[in-house]
């Protein structure tokens, strides 16, 4: 299915290790993959992500 420019988001969709997602565009409310031209796993972010530590704590318990 094709989407027009009104259906796309200029932000980057970040998929967290804990299973949730967020967009770098504060006004974005639709976190569907197809709306974002760039989708990253949070571990790909330079400097890491706060959720990686949360996952490690969950695994240790």
PyMOL Python script that loads the backbone (N, CA, C, O; Angstrom):
from pymol import cmd

cmd.read_pdbstr("""\
ATOM      1  N   UNK A   1       0.836  -1.174   0.000  1.00  0.00           N
ATOM      2  CA  UNK A   1       0.000   0.000   0.000  1.00  0.00           C
ATOM      3  C   UNK A   1       0.884   1.242   0.000  1.00  0.00           C
ATOM      4  O   UNK A   1       1.820   1.343   0.793  1.00  0.00           O
ATOM      5  N   UNK A   2       0.591   2.177  -0.880  1.00  0.00           N
ATOM      6  CA  UNK A   2       1.344   3.413  -0.961  1.00  0.00           C
ATOM      7  C   UNK A   2       0.729   4.453  -0.042  1.00  0.00           C
ATOM      8  O   UNK A   2      -0.487   4.505   0.147  1.00  0.00           O
ATOM      9  N   UNK A   3       1.593   5.275   0.522  1.00  0.00           N
ATOM     10  CA  UNK A   3       1.144   6.348   1.396  1.00  0.00           C
ATOM     11  C   UNK A   3       1.594   7.671   0.811  1.00  0.00           C
ATOM     12  O   UNK A   3       2.690   7.771   0.259  1.00  0.00           O
ATOM     13  N   UNK A   4       0.760   8.680   0.929  1.00  0.00           N
ATOM     14  CA  UNK A   4       1.168   9.989   0.435  1.00  0.00           C
ATOM     15  C   UNK A   4       1.958  10.725   1.518  1.00  0.00           C
ATOM     16  O   UNK A   4       2.078  10.236   2.641  1.00  0.00           O
ATOM     17  N   UNK A   5       2.496  11.900   1.180  1.00  0.00           N
ATOM     18  CA  UNK A   5       3.358  12.624   2.104  1.00  0.00           C
ATOM     19  C   UNK A   5       2.631  13.038   3.380  1.00  0.00           C
ATOM     20  O   UNK A   5       3.265  13.236   4.417  1.00  0.00           O
ATOM     21  N   UNK A   6       1.292  13.171   3.310  1.00  0.00           N
ATOM     22  CA  UNK A   6       0.530  13.501   4.506  1.00  0.00           C
ATOM     23  C   UNK A   6       0.529  12.349   5.498  1.00  0.00           C
ATOM     24  O   UNK A   6       0.322  12.560   6.693  1.00  0.00           O
ATOM     25  N   UNK A   7       0.758  11.136   5.018  1.00  0.00           N
ATOM     26  CA  UNK A   7       0.766   9.959   5.877  1.00  0.00           C
ATOM     27  C   UNK A   7       2.137   9.647   6.448  1.00  0.00           C
ATOM     28  O   UNK A   7       2.266   8.727   7.255  1.00  0.00           O
ATOM     29  N   UNK A   8       3.162  10.385   6.054  1.00  0.00           N
ATOM     30  CA  UNK A   8       4.499  10.064   6.521  1.00  0.00           C
ATOM     31  C   UNK A   8       4.937  11.027   7.613  1.00  0.00           C
ATOM     32  O   UNK A   8       4.415  12.135   7.744  1.00  0.00           O
ATOM     33  N   UNK A   9       5.893  10.579   8.377  1.00  0.00           N
ATOM     34  CA  UNK A   9       6.444  11.360   9.477  1.00  0.00           C
ATOM     35  C   UNK A   9       7.902  11.665   9.164  1.00  0.00           C
ATOM     36  O   UNK A   9       8.614  10.807   8.641  1.00  0.00           O
ATOM     37  N   UNK A  10       8.343  12.845   9.469  1.00  0.00           N
ATOM     38  CA  UNK A  10       9.730  13.247   9.207  1.00  0.00           C
ATOM     39  C   UNK A  10      10.692  12.738  10.284  1.00  0.00           C
ATOM     40  O   UNK A  10      11.908  12.795  10.101  1.00  0.00           O
ATOM     41  N   UNK A  11      10.161  12.244  11.395  1.00  0.00           N
ATOM     42  CA  UNK A  11      11.006  11.765  12.490  1.00  0.00           C
ATOM     43  C   UNK A  11      11.511  10.353  12.250  1.00  0.00           C
ATOM     44  O   UNK A  11      11.161   9.706  11.264  1.00  0.00           O
ATOM     45  N   UNK A  12      12.339   9.892  13.172  1.00  0.00           N
ATOM     46  CA  UNK A  12      12.876   8.533  13.149  1.00  0.00           C
ATOM     47  C   UNK A  12      12.137   7.704  14.180  1.00  0.00           C
ATOM     48  O   UNK A  12      11.993   8.129  15.326  1.00  0.00           O
ATOM     49  N   UNK A  13      11.668   6.532  13.793  1.00  0.00           N
ATOM     50  CA  UNK A  13      11.001   5.632  14.718  1.00  0.00           C
ATOM     51  C   UNK A  13      12.065   4.789  15.402  1.00  0.00           C
ATOM     52  O   UNK A  13      12.861   4.126  14.736  1.00  0.00           O
ATOM     53  N   UNK A  14      12.080   4.813  16.723  1.00  0.00           N
ATOM     54  CA  UNK A  14      13.061   4.057  17.506  1.00  0.00           C
ATOM     55  C   UNK A  14      12.322   2.914  18.200  1.00  0.00           C
ATOM     56  O   UNK A  14      11.368   3.132  18.948  1.00  0.00           O
ATOM     57  N   UNK A  15      12.786   1.687  17.934  1.00  0.00           N
ATOM     58  CA  UNK A  15      12.201   0.500  18.539  1.00  0.00           C
ATOM     59  C   UNK A  15      13.082   0.105  19.725  1.00  0.00           C
ATOM     60  O   UNK A  15      14.261  -0.209  19.558  1.00  0.00           O
ATOM     61  N   UNK A  16      12.500   0.125  20.912  1.00  0.00           N
ATOM     62  CA  UNK A  16      13.257  -0.159  22.141  1.00  0.00           C
ATOM     63  C   UNK A  16      13.322  -1.645  22.444  1.00  0.00           C
ATOM     64  O   UNK A  16      12.442  -2.414  22.057  1.00  0.00           O
ATOM     65  N   UNK A  17      14.369  -2.032  23.136  1.00  0.00           N
ATOM     66  CA  UNK A  17      14.578  -3.427  23.514  1.00  0.00           C
ATOM     67  C   UNK A  17      13.478  -3.936  24.441  1.00  0.00           C
ATOM     68  O   UNK A  17      13.221  -5.139  24.490  1.00  0.00           O
ATOM     69  N   UNK A  18      12.829  -3.040  25.172  1.00  0.00           N
ATOM     70  CA  UNK A  18      11.752  -3.443  26.078  1.00  0.00           C
ATOM     71  C   UNK A  18      10.433  -3.643  25.346  1.00  0.00           C
ATOM     72  O   UNK A  18       9.435  -4.014  25.964  1.00  0.00           O
ATOM     73  N   UNK A  19      10.413  -3.398  24.018  1.00  0.00           N
ATOM     74  CA  UNK A  19       9.249  -3.695  23.214  1.00  0.00           C
ATOM     75  C   UNK A  19       8.419  -2.515  22.759  1.00  0.00           C
ATOM     76  O   UNK A  19       7.561  -2.677  21.891  1.00  0.00           O
ATOM     77  N   UNK A  20       8.640  -1.328  23.314  1.00  0.00           N
ATOM     78  CA  UNK A  20       7.842  -0.190  22.870  1.00  0.00           C
ATOM     79  C   UNK A  20       8.597   0.605  21.812  1.00  0.00           C
ATOM     80  O   UNK A  20       9.758   0.322  21.516  1.00  0.00           O
ATOM     81  N   UNK A  21       7.933   1.589  21.254  1.00  0.00           N
ATOM     82  CA  UNK A  21       8.530   2.416  20.204  1.00  0.00           C
ATOM     83  C   UNK A  21       8.245   3.875  20.506  1.00  0.00           C
ATOM     84  O   UNK A  21       7.280   4.211  21.193  1.00  0.00           O
ATOM     85  N   UNK A  22       9.108   4.734  19.979  1.00  0.00           N
ATOM     86  CA  UNK A  22       8.867   6.168  20.079  1.00  0.00           C
ATOM     87  C   UNK A  22       9.449   6.843  18.849  1.00  0.00           C
ATOM     88  O   UNK A  22      10.337   6.307  18.187  1.00  0.00           O
ATOM     89  N   UNK A  23       8.935   8.024  18.559  1.00  0.00           N
ATOM     90  CA  UNK A  23       9.390   8.783  17.411  1.00  0.00           C
ATOM     91  C   UNK A  23      10.158  10.003  17.902  1.00  0.00           C
ATOM     92  O   UNK A  23       9.849  10.571  18.949  1.00  0.00           O
ATOM     93  N   UNK A  24      11.164  10.394  17.126  1.00  0.00           N
ATOM     94  CA  UNK A  24      11.948  11.575  17.485  1.00  0.00           C
ATOM     95  C   UNK A  24      11.196  12.863  17.214  1.00  0.00           C
ATOM     96  O   UNK A  24      11.629  13.933  17.641  1.00  0.00           O
ATOM     97  N   UNK A  25      10.080  12.777  16.512  1.00  0.00           N
ATOM     98  CA  UNK A  25       9.238  13.943  16.237  1.00  0.00           C
ATOM     99  C   UNK A  25       8.187  14.031  17.343  1.00  0.00           C
ATOM    100  O   UNK A  25       7.296  13.184  17.408  1.00  0.00           O
ATOM    101  N   UNK A  26       8.273  15.040  18.213  1.00  0.00           N
ATOM    102  CA  UNK A  26       7.354  15.121  19.358  1.00  0.00           C
ATOM    103  C   UNK A  26       5.868  15.111  18.987  1.00  0.00           C
ATOM    104  O   UNK A  26       5.053  14.610  19.762  1.00  0.00           O
ATOM    105  N   UNK A  27       5.502  15.641  17.845  1.00  0.00           N
ATOM    106  CA  UNK A  27       4.094  15.712  17.452  1.00  0.00           C
ATOM    107  C   UNK A  27       3.573  14.401  16.855  1.00  0.00           C
ATOM    108  O   UNK A  27       2.374  14.283  16.600  1.00  0.00           O
ATOM    109  N   UNK A  28       4.428  13.435  16.631  1.00  0.00           N
ATOM    110  CA  UNK A  28       4.030  12.164  16.014  1.00  0.00           C
ATOM    111  C   UNK A  28       3.226  11.333  17.012  1.00  0.00           C
ATOM    112  O   UNK A  28       3.655  11.103  18.143  1.00  0.00           O
ATOM    113  N   UNK A  29       2.055  10.892  16.569  1.00  0.00           N
ATOM    114  CA  UNK A  29       1.214  10.059  17.424  1.00  0.00           C
ATOM    115  C   UNK A  29       0.946   8.685  16.815  1.00  0.00           C
ATOM    116  O   UNK A  29       0.395   7.813  17.487  1.00  0.00           O
ATOM    117  N   UNK A  30       1.323   8.481  15.568  1.00  0.00           N
ATOM    118  CA  UNK A  30       1.109   7.204  14.893  1.00  0.00           C
ATOM    119  C   UNK A  30       2.455   6.518  14.714  1.00  0.00           C
ATOM    120  O   UNK A  30       3.263   6.930  13.881  1.00  0.00           O
ATOM    121  N   UNK A  31       2.691   5.477  15.492  1.00  0.00           N
ATOM    122  CA  UNK A  31       3.995   4.814  15.507  1.00  0.00           C
ATOM    123  C   UNK A  31       4.069   3.609  14.582  1.00  0.00           C
ATOM    124  O   UNK A  31       4.799   2.658  14.861  1.00  0.00           O
ATOM    125  N   UNK A  32       3.323   3.640  13.489  1.00  0.00           N
ATOM    126  CA  UNK A  32       3.381   2.567  12.499  1.00  0.00           C
ATOM    127  C   UNK A  32       4.685   2.663  11.700  1.00  0.00           C
ATOM    128  O   UNK A  32       5.122   3.755  11.336  1.00  0.00           O
ATOM    129  N   UNK A  33       5.289   1.526  11.438  1.00  0.00           N
ATOM    130  CA  UNK A  33       6.533   1.475  10.671  1.00  0.00           C
ATOM    131  C   UNK A  33       6.398   2.178   9.321  1.00  0.00           C
ATOM    132  O   UNK A  33       7.291   2.921   8.914  1.00  0.00           O
ATOM    133  N   UNK A  34       5.285   1.944   8.628  1.00  0.00           N
ATOM    134  CA  UNK A  34       5.120   2.449   7.265  1.00  0.00           C
ATOM    135  C   UNK A  34       5.092   3.975   7.191  1.00  0.00           C
ATOM    136  O   UNK A  34       5.313   4.532   6.116  1.00  0.00           O
ATOM    137  N   UNK A  35       4.833   4.648   8.274  1.00  0.00           N
ATOM    138  CA  UNK A  35       4.785   6.110   8.276  1.00  0.00           C
ATOM    139  C   UNK A  35       6.174   6.731   8.368  1.00  0.00           C
ATOM    140  O   UNK A  35       6.324   7.930   8.131  1.00  0.00           O
ATOM    141  N   UNK A  36       7.189   5.946   8.707  1.00  0.00           N
ATOM    142  CA  UNK A  36       8.531   6.470   8.958  1.00  0.00           C
ATOM    143  C   UNK A  36       9.517   5.951   7.922  1.00  0.00           C
ATOM    144  O   UNK A  36       9.576   4.753   7.644  1.00  0.00           O
ATOM    145  N   UNK A  37      10.289   6.872   7.355  1.00  0.00           N
ATOM    146  CA  UNK A  37      11.282   6.452   6.359  1.00  0.00           C
ATOM    147  C   UNK A  37      12.526   5.868   7.022  1.00  0.00           C
ATOM    148  O   UNK A  37      13.306   5.173   6.372  1.00  0.00           O
ATOM    149  N   UNK A  38      12.715   6.146   8.313  1.00  0.00           N
ATOM    150  CA  UNK A  38      13.864   5.599   9.033  1.00  0.00           C
ATOM    151  C   UNK A  38      13.372   4.963  10.331  1.00  0.00           C
ATOM    152  O   UNK A  38      12.715   5.608  11.148  1.00  0.00           O
ATOM    153  N   UNK A  39      13.706   3.682  10.499  1.00  0.00           N
ATOM    154  CA  UNK A  39      13.351   2.936  11.708  1.00  0.00           C
ATOM    155  C   UNK A  39      14.634   2.312  12.236  1.00  0.00           C
ATOM    156  O   UNK A  39      15.338   1.618  11.503  1.00  0.00           O
ATOM    157  N   UNK A  40      14.940   2.560  13.514  1.00  0.00           N
ATOM    158  CA  UNK A  40      16.166   2.053  14.129  1.00  0.00           C
ATOM    159  C   UNK A  40      15.855   1.239  15.383  1.00  0.00           C
ATOM    160  O   UNK A  40      14.900   1.531  16.103  1.00  0.00           O
ATOM    161  N   UNK A  41      16.663   0.225  15.631  1.00  0.00           N
ATOM    162  CA  UNK A  41      16.647  -0.437  16.931  1.00  0.00           C
ATOM    163  C   UNK A  41      17.404   0.490  17.873  1.00  0.00           C
ATOM    164  O   UNK A  41      18.375   1.124  17.460  1.00  0.00           O
ATOM    165  N   UNK A  42      16.984   0.581  19.116  1.00  0.00           N
ATOM    166  CA  UNK A  42      17.586   1.562  20.024  1.00  0.00           C
ATOM    167  C   UNK A  42      19.067   1.304  20.268  1.00  0.00           C
ATOM    168  O   UNK A  42      19.808   2.238  20.574  1.00  0.00           O
ATOM    169  N   UNK A  43      19.516   0.056  20.140  1.00  0.00           N
ATOM    170  CA  UNK A  43      20.940  -0.220  20.349  1.00  0.00           C
ATOM    171  C   UNK A  43      21.811   0.356  19.229  1.00  0.00           C
ATOM    172  O   UNK A  43      23.033   0.414  19.364  1.00  0.00           O
ATOM    173  N   UNK A  44      21.193   0.777  18.132  1.00  0.00           N
ATOM    174  CA  UNK A  44      21.921   1.402  17.040  1.00  0.00           C
ATOM    175  C   UNK A  44      22.210   2.885  17.302  1.00  0.00           C
ATOM    176  O   UNK A  44      22.981   3.505  16.571  1.00  0.00           O
ATOM    177  N   UNK A  45      21.599   3.445  18.330  1.00  0.00           N
ATOM    178  CA  UNK A  45      21.768   4.856  18.644  1.00  0.00           C
ATOM    179  C   UNK A  45      23.127   5.070  19.293  1.00  0.00           C
ATOM    180  O   UNK A  45      23.496   4.351  20.223  1.00  0.00           O
ATOM    181  N   UNK A  46      23.864   6.047  18.810  1.00  0.00           N
ATOM    182  CA  UNK A  46      25.170   6.365  19.379  1.00  0.00           C
ATOM    183  C   UNK A  46      25.013   6.694  20.856  1.00  0.00           C
ATOM    184  O   UNK A  46      24.190   7.532  21.225  1.00  0.00           O
ATOM    185  N   UNK A  47      25.788   6.045  21.691  1.00  0.00           N
ATOM    186  CA  UNK A  47      25.702   6.258  23.129  1.00  0.00           C
ATOM    187  C   UNK A  47      24.715   5.342  23.826  1.00  0.00           C
ATOM    188  O   UNK A  47      24.594   5.368  25.050  1.00  0.00           O
ATOM    189  N   UNK A  48      24.006   4.526  23.044  1.00  0.00           N
ATOM    190  CA  UNK A  48      23.071   3.579  23.622  1.00  0.00           C
ATOM    191  C   UNK A  48      21.744   4.196  24.012  1.00  0.00           C
ATOM    192  O   UNK A  48      21.447   5.343  23.681  1.00  0.00           O
ATOM    193  N   UNK A  49      20.972   3.426  24.708  1.00  0.00           N
ATOM    194  CA  UNK A  49      19.629   3.833  25.088  1.00  0.00           C
ATOM    195  C   UNK A  49      19.386   3.437  26.538  1.00  0.00           C
ATOM    196  O   UNK A  49      19.918   2.431  27.008  1.00  0.00           O
ATOM    197  N   UNK A  50      18.591   4.220  27.242  1.00  0.00           N
ATOM    198  CA  UNK A  50      18.321   3.946  28.652  1.00  0.00           C
ATOM    199  C   UNK A  50      17.600   2.611  28.847  1.00  0.00           C
ATOM    200  O   UNK A  50      17.736   1.992  29.902  1.00  0.00           O
ATOM    201  N   UNK A  51      16.849   2.163  27.865  1.00  0.00           N
ATOM    202  CA  UNK A  51      16.070   0.936  28.051  1.00  0.00           C
ATOM    203  C   UNK A  51      16.948  -0.305  28.056  1.00  0.00           C
ATOM    204  O   UNK A  51      16.537  -1.333  28.594  1.00  0.00           O
ATOM    205  N   UNK A  52      18.134  -0.247  27.481  1.00  0.00           N
ATOM    206  CA  UNK A  52      19.028  -1.411  27.485  1.00  0.00           C
ATOM    207  C   UNK A  52      19.346  -1.796  28.930  1.00  0.00           C
ATOM    208  O   UNK A  52      19.343  -2.977  29.276  1.00  0.00           O
ATOM    209  N   UNK A  53      19.619  -0.802  29.767  1.00  0.00           N
ATOM    210  CA  UNK A  53      19.861  -1.069  31.187  1.00  0.00           C
ATOM    211  C   UNK A  53      18.647  -1.659  31.871  1.00  0.00           C
ATOM    212  O   UNK A  53      18.783  -2.524  32.736  1.00  0.00           O
ATOM    213  N   UNK A  54      17.444  -1.199  31.493  1.00  0.00           N
ATOM    214  CA  UNK A  54      16.208  -1.731  32.066  1.00  0.00           C
ATOM    215  C   UNK A  54      16.030  -3.191  31.706  1.00  0.00           C
ATOM    216  O   UNK A  54      15.588  -3.980  32.541  1.00  0.00           O
ATOM    217  N   UNK A  55      16.364  -3.571  30.474  1.00  0.00           N
ATOM    218  CA  UNK A  55      16.253  -4.962  30.039  1.00  0.00           C
ATOM    219  C   UNK A  55      17.228  -5.830  30.821  1.00  0.00           C
ATOM    220  O   UNK A  55      16.878  -6.938  31.229  1.00  0.00           O
ATOM    221  N   UNK A  56      18.439  -5.346  31.035  1.00  0.00           N
ATOM    222  CA  UNK A  56      19.442  -6.105  31.793  1.00  0.00           C
ATOM    223  C   UNK A  56      18.966  -6.323  33.222  1.00  0.00           C
ATOM    224  O   UNK A  56      19.167  -7.406  33.773  1.00  0.00           O
ATOM    225  N   UNK A  57      18.338  -5.320  33.836  1.00  0.00           N
ATOM    226  CA  UNK A  57      17.825  -5.479  35.199  1.00  0.00           C
ATOM    227  C   UNK A  57      16.708  -6.521  35.245  1.00  0.00           C
ATOM    228  O   UNK A  57      16.637  -7.309  36.188  1.00  0.00           O
ATOM    229  N   UNK A  58      15.855  -6.531  34.255  1.00  0.00           N
ATOM    230  CA  UNK A  58      14.756  -7.498  34.197  1.00  0.00           C
ATOM    231  C   UNK A  58      15.329  -8.906  34.052  1.00  0.00           C
ATOM    232  O   UNK A  58      14.866  -9.833  34.717  1.00  0.00           O
ATOM    233  N   UNK A  59      16.329  -9.072  33.191  1.00  0.00           N
ATOM    234  CA  UNK A  59      16.934 -10.389  32.975  1.00  0.00           C
ATOM    235  C   UNK A  59      17.633 -10.891  34.235  1.00  0.00           C
ATOM    236  O   UNK A  59      17.625 -12.093  34.501  1.00  0.00           O
ATOM    237  N   UNK A  60      18.244  -9.988  35.024  1.00  0.00           N
ATOM    238  CA  UNK A  60      18.985 -10.369  36.217  1.00  0.00           C
ATOM    239  C   UNK A  60      18.048 -10.788  37.357  1.00  0.00           C
ATOM    240  O   UNK A  60      18.455 -11.527  38.253  1.00  0.00           O
ATOM    241  N   UNK A  61      16.803 -10.321  37.325  1.00  0.00           N
ATOM    242  CA  UNK A  61      15.902 -10.656  38.439  1.00  0.00           C
ATOM    243  C   UNK A  61      15.211 -11.973  38.280  1.00  0.00           C
ATOM    244  O   UNK A  61      14.430 -12.369  39.146  1.00  0.00           O
TER     245      UNK A  61
END
""", "prot")
cmd.dss("prot")
cmd.show_as("cartoon", "prot")
cmd.util.cbc("prot")
cmd.orient("prot")
